[in-house]
Amino acid sequence: TSVPGGGDDDDDGGDDDGGGGQQPSTKNYGFLEFASHAAASMAIASLTGSTDGGLLLGKEERNNKNNNNGSSSSGVDVDHVEELLQDKEHCRGIALHWAKEPPPSLTKRDHQKHNNGGLSFQRSHFPPDSRTDCWFCLASPSCERHLISSVHDQVYVAMPKGPVDPGHVLLVPVTHTSRGVLGDASASGISEEMDELKSKLRKHANDMYQKNVFVFERAIQTKGGYHTHVQCIPIEKDLSTTKLEATMIGMAKSIPGFDLKEINSDLALSGIIQGNDDDDDGGADGGYFYAEVPVSATEFKRFLYRDRGTTKKRAVVPLQFGREVIASLLGKPDFAHWKACVVDQEQETEITVAFRESFAKYHSSDGE
């Protein structure tokens, strides 16, 4: 991630241009490289007081601001950054902002690294699968039943192909639907059952792995068709709050039109997605990306992007965006695509059986 720093050069002395006059004011720019969007977000917030950036704060002013806000240390060595900028005379007016585009000197590989949370991985392109029927319909010949952990009234729980964690699961409606859990007006029962299962998965992850759960759903049509499914991935607690949110938002900002916002409304999400507003001409038809970022074992923040269908605001949301966020957060490029993490069927079965046994008491009637 590049964060450009720039300011008006008000050098009173200046280099003598031969005429003894003062050089005209110019703007100079530099770039600070960070290992991830999370690191960049925390650094820019610590140095300017805002995740959107702004004028560089003095150390005393920054400390006062953090104390007033009840902020804790971000874990970023901002003092080291200050050392690089410690000449106060030259730092007057310096501002730090997000780079909207990579520096022109970057190579194509560097450009890809810039847009992938600082990781030097490229989006992998795998040959298309030969299967033409729906992978997730239980009656489909392509459905890999050895991955199914449990079947409930309207939803079943399954291990994904290429999991990133032993507790990584999919919540899949038994009935085929392609509008997403929140976008289908007829799926209210499905949504309620999924919410119950997500609560149980959070308790399971906390008890079994001492982790929180990151939930996301990309309900946007693909060329090969789409069967609604929600991904639930356990994340280490020290990574699953501020760092996860900063990484996800930072990566979304690097994609034109991907306006991923926190939802603070008390309205039901299904109503927000299915309803029309003054800034929407597509309702739920264009699809959406939804995420629940944990702030504790049971609480979470909600984030939503609504695909506007035919409007200019439409973004190309990567098919594996949720996994790419995890890959960037953990520094493991292979996690970005499920095909890079596939194991053989014997291992898949072992993982599924282990999860099924550990999760059984959380969804059985005796464990309520």
C-alpha positions in Angstrom: 0.0 0.0 0.0 1.3 3.4 -0.9 0.4 6.4 1.1 1.7 9.6 -0.6 3.0 12.5 1.5 3.0 15.9 0.0 3.1 19.5 1.0 3.8 23.0 -0.3 7.5 23.7 -0.4 7.8 27.0 1.5 11.6 26.9 1.7 12.5 30.5 2.6 16.2 30.1 1.8 15.9 28.0 -1.3 18.7 27.4 -3.8 20.0 30.5 -5.4 18.8 30.6 -8.9 21.3 33.2 -9.9 18.9 36.1 -9.6 18.6 36.0 -5.8 14.8 35.7 -6.0 12.6 33.2 -4.1 11.6 30.0 -5.9 7.9 29.7 -6.7 5.8 27.4 -4.4 5.7 23.8 -5.7 4.2 20.6 -4.5 6.4 17.6 -3.9 5.2 14.0 -3.4 6.7 10.9 -1.9 5.3 7.4 -1.2 5.4 5.3 1.9 5.2 1.6 1.4 3.5 -0.7 3.9 3.2 -4.4 4.1 -0.6 -4.4 4.1 -3.6 -2.1 3.9 -4.1 -2.7 7.6 -0.7 -1.4 8.5 -1.1 1.6 6.2 -4.6 2.4 7.7 -3.3 2.3 11.3 -0.2 4.4 10.5 -2.1 7.1 8.6 -4.7 7.2 11.4 -2.0 7.6 14.0 -0.1 10.2 12.1 -3.1 12.4 11.0 -5.9 11.5 13.3 -8.1 10.1 10.5 -8.1 6.9 8.4 -8.8 9.2 5.4 -5.6 11.1 6.0 -4.9 14.8 6.4 -2.2 17.1 7.8 0.6 15.4 9.8 0.0 15.9 13.5 2.8 16.7 15.9 3.7 14.0 18.4 2.2 15.9 21.4 -1.0 16.6 19.4 -1.3 13.0 18.3 -0.9 11.7 21.8 -3.5 14.1 23.1 -5.9 13.1 20.4 -5.4 9.4 21.1 -5.9 9.9 24.8 -9.1 11.9 24.2 -10.5 9.3 21.9 -9.5 6.4 24.2 -7.4 5.0 21.4 -4.8 2.4 22.1 -1.5 1.8 20.3 -2.0 0.8 16.7 1.0 -1.5 16.8 2.6 0.6 14.0 6.0 2.2 14.6 4.8 5.8 13.7 7.7 7.2 15.7 10.0 5.7 13.1 8.0 7.4 10.3 8.3 10.7 12.3 12.1 10.2 12.4 12.0 10.2 8.6 10.1 13.5 8.7 11.6 15.1 11.8 12.9 18.3 10.2 10.0 20.5 11.3 10.9 23.3 8.9 10.5 21.0 5.9 7.5 19.2 7.3 5.2 22.2 7.6 2.0 21.5 5.7 2.8 17.9 5.0 -0.3 15.8 4.4 -0.7 12.0 4.1 -3.4 10.6 1.9 -4.2 7.3 0.2 -2.6 6.9 -3.2 -5.4 6.7 -5.8 -3.0 5.1 -8.4 0.3 3.4 -8.0 3.4 5.6 -8.8 4.1 5.7 -12.6 7.4 4.0 -12.1 5.9 0.8 -10.8 6.3 -2.3 -12.9 3.2 -4.4 -13.8 4.1 -6.8 -11.0 4.4 -3.9 -8.5 1.1 -2.6 -9.7 -0.5 -5.9 -8.8 1.2 -5.9 -5.5 -0.2 -2.4 -4.8 -3.8 -3.6 -5.4 -3.4 -6.8 -3.4 -2.8 -5.4 0.1 1.0 -5.2 -0.3 1.4 -8.9 -1.2 3.3 -9.8 -4.3 0.8 -12.3 -5.5 -1.1 -12.2 -8.8 -4.7 -13.3 -9.1 -4.4 -16.9 -10.1 -6.3 -18.0 -13.2 -7.3 -21.7 -13.2 -8.9 -23.5 -16.1 -12.7 -23.5 -15.9 -14.4 -26.5 -14.3 -16.0 -28.9 -16.7 -19.1 -29.3 -14.5 -22.2 -27.6 -15.9 -24.8 -28.4 -13.2 -25.0 -26.6 -9.8 -22.3 -27.7 -7.4 -24.4 -26.8 -4.3 -27.8 -28.4 -5.1 -28.0 -31.6 -3.0 -29.7 -33.5 -5.9 -27.0 -32.5 -8.3 -24.5 -35.2 -9.4 -21.8 -32.7 -8.9 -22.6 -32.1 -5.2 -19.7 -33.5 -3.2 -21.6 -35.0 -0.3 -18.5 -36.0 1.7 -18.1 -32.2 2.4 -21.5 -31.9 4.1 -21.3 -31.5 7.9 -25.0 -31.1 8.8 -28.4 -30.5 7.1 -31.0 -28.4 8.8 -34.6 -27.3 7.9 -33.6 -24.8 5.1 -29.8 -24.6 5.2 -27.0 -27.1 5.2 -23.4 -26.6 6.6 -20.5 -27.8 4.4 -16.8 -27.6 4.3 -15.5 -25.6 1.3 -13.1 -26.8 -1.3 -9.7 -25.4 -0.4 -10.5 -24.3 3.2 -8.2 -21.7 4.9 -8.9 -22.9 8.4 -10.3 -26.2 9.9 -13.3 -24.2 11.0 -14.0 -22.6 7.6 -17.5 -23.5 6.5 -20.2 -22.6 4.0 -23.8 -22.0 4.9 -25.9 -23.1 1.8 -29.7 -22.9 1.3 -31.1 -26.4 0.5 -33.4 -24.8 -2.2 -31.6 -23.3 -5.2 -31.7 -19.5 -5.1 -29.3 -17.1 -6.8 -30.3 -13.7 -5.4 -28.5 -14.0 -2.1 -29.8 -14.6 1.4 -30.6 -10.9 1.8 -31.7 -10.2 -1.7 -34.4 -12.8 -2.0 -37.7 -11.7 -0.6 -38.9 -15.3 -0.3 -35.8 -16.3 1.7 -36.8 -14.9 5.1 -36.8 -18.3 6.8 -33.4 -19.1 5.3 -32.0 -15.8 6.6 -33.3 -16.5 10.1 -31.8 -20.0 10.2 -28.5 -18.8 8.9 -28.4 -16.1 11.6 -28.9 -18.9 14.2 -26.2 -21.0 12.7 -23.8 -18.1 12.6 -24.3 -17.5 16.3 -23.5 -21.2 17.0 -20.5 -21.1 14.7 -19.2 -18.0 16.6 -19.5 -19.9 19.9 -17.9 -23.0 18.4 -14.9 -21.0 17.0 -14.4 -19.2 20.4 -14.5 -22.5 22.4 -12.6 -24.7 20.0 -10.1 -22.4 18.3 -10.1 -19.3 20.5 -10.9 -17.3 17.3 -13.6 -15.0 16.1 -15.6 -15.5 12.9 -15.4 -13.4 9.7 -18.6 -13.8 7.6 -19.1 -12.7 4.0 -21.3 -13.2 1.1 -20.7 -12.2 -2.5 -24.2 -12.4 -4.0 -23.3 -11.3 -7.6 -24.1 -13.3 -10.6 -21.3 -15.1 -12.4 -21.0 -16.5 -15.9 -21.5 -20.1 -14.7 -24.5 -19.3 -12.5 -24.7 -18.8 -8.8 -26.2 -20.8 -5.8 -26.4 -18.6 -2.7 -23.8 -19.4 -0.1 -22.3 -17.6 2.9 -18.7 -18.1 4.0 -17.7 -18.2 7.7 -14.0 -18.2 8.5 -12.4 -18.3 12.0 -9.7 -15.6 12.4 -7.2 -15.0 15.2 -8.6 -12.6 17.7 -5.7 -10.1 17.5 -6.3 -9.9 13.7 -10.1 -10.0 13.5 -11.1 -6.5 14.7 -9.3 -3.3 13.5 -6.8 -5.0 11.3 -9.4 -7.1 9.4 -11.7 -4.1 8.9 -8.8 -1.8 7.7 -7.5 -4.5 5.3 -11.0 -5.1 3.8 -11.9 -1.4 3.4 -8.4 -0.6 2.0 -8.6 -3.3 -0.6 -12.2 -2.3 -1.5 -11.0 1.3 -2.0 -8.5 0.1 -4.5 -11.3 -1.1 -6.8 -13.2 1.7 -8.7 -16.8 1.9 -7.6 -16.5 -0.6 -4.8 -18.1 1.6 -2.1 -18.2 -0.8 0.8 -19.8 1.0 3.8 -20.6 0.2 7.4 -24.3 -0.3 8.0 -25.5 1.4 11.2 -29.2 1.5 10.4 -31.6 -0.4 12.6 -33.5 -1.5 9.5 -33.4 -5.1 8.5 -30.6 -5.7 5.9 -33.0 -7.5 3.6 -35.2 -4.4 3.5 -32.2 -2.2 2.7 -31.1 -4.4 -0.1 -34.5 -5.2 -1.6 -35.8 -1.7 -1.3 -35.1 1.2 -3.7 -33.8 4.6 -2.8 -33.0 7.8 -4.5 -29.5 6.6 -5.4 -30.5 3.2 -6.7 -32.1 2.2 -9.9 -31.5 -1.5 -9.6 -32.9 -2.6 -6.2 -31.4 -6.0 -5.4 -31.1 -7.0 -9.0 -27.5 -6.1 -9.3 -26.4 -8.1 -6.3 -24.3 -7.2 -3.3 -21.3 -8.0 -1.2 -22.0 -8.2 2.5 -19.6 -8.8 5.4 -19.7 -9.2 9.2 -16.4 -8.2 10.8 -16.1 -9.4 14.4 -15.4 -7.0 17.3 -15.7 -9.8 19.9 -16.7 -13.4 20.1 -20.4 -12.5 19.7 -20.5 -9.0 18.3 -19.7 -7.7 14.9 -19.9 -4.8 12.5 -21.9 -5.0 9.3 -20.6 -3.8 5.9 -22.5 -3.7 2.6 -21.9 -2.9 -1.0 -24.9 -2.8 -3.4 -24.2 -3.5 -7.0 -26.2 -0.8 -8.9 -26.7 -2.9 -12.0 -26.4 -0.6 -14.9 -25.3 2.6 -13.3 -21.8 4.1 -13.5 -21.1 3.2 -9.9 -21.0 -0.5 -10.6 -17.8 -2.1 -9.5 -16.1 -5.3 -10.6 -16.0 -7.2 -7.3 -13.5 -10.0 -7.5 -15.1 -13.4 -7.3 -12.6 -14.3 -4.5 -12.6 -10.9 -2.8 -13.3 -12.2 0.7 -10.5 -14.8 0.5 -8.2 -12.1 -0.9 -8.8 -10.1 2.2 -7.8 -13.1 4.3 -4.8 -13.7 2.2 -3.6 -10.1 2.6 -4.4 -10.1 6.4 -2.5 -13.4 7.0 0.3 -12.8 4.5 -0.5 -16.0 2.7 -1.1 -15.4 -1.1 -2.3 -19.0 -1.8 -5.3 -18.4 0.4 -6.6 -15.9 -2.2 -8.1 -18.7 -4.4 -9.7 -21.9 -3.3 -8.1 -24.0 -6.1 -4.7 -23.2 -4.7 -5.7 -24.7 -1.4 -7.4 -27.9 -2.5 -6.5 -31.1 -0.7 -7.3 -34.7 -1.7 -10.7 -36.3 -0.9 -9.3 -38.3 1.9 -8.1 -35.1 3.7 -11.3 -33.3 2.9 -13.3 -36.2 4.5 -11.0 -36.1 7.6 -11.5 -32.3 8.0 -15.3 -32.6 7.5 -15.7 -35.5 10.0 -13.6 -33.6 12.6 -15.6 -30.5 12.3 -18.9 -32.4 12.3 -18.0 -34.1 15.5 -16.9 -30.9 17.3 -19.9 -28.8 16.0 -22.6 -31.4 16.7 -23.3 -30.4 20.3 -23.8 -26.7 19.2 -26.6 -27.4 16.8 -28.3 -30.4 18.5 -31.4 -29.9 20.5 -29.6 -31.0 23.6 -27.0 -28.3 23.1 -29.5 -25.4 22.9 
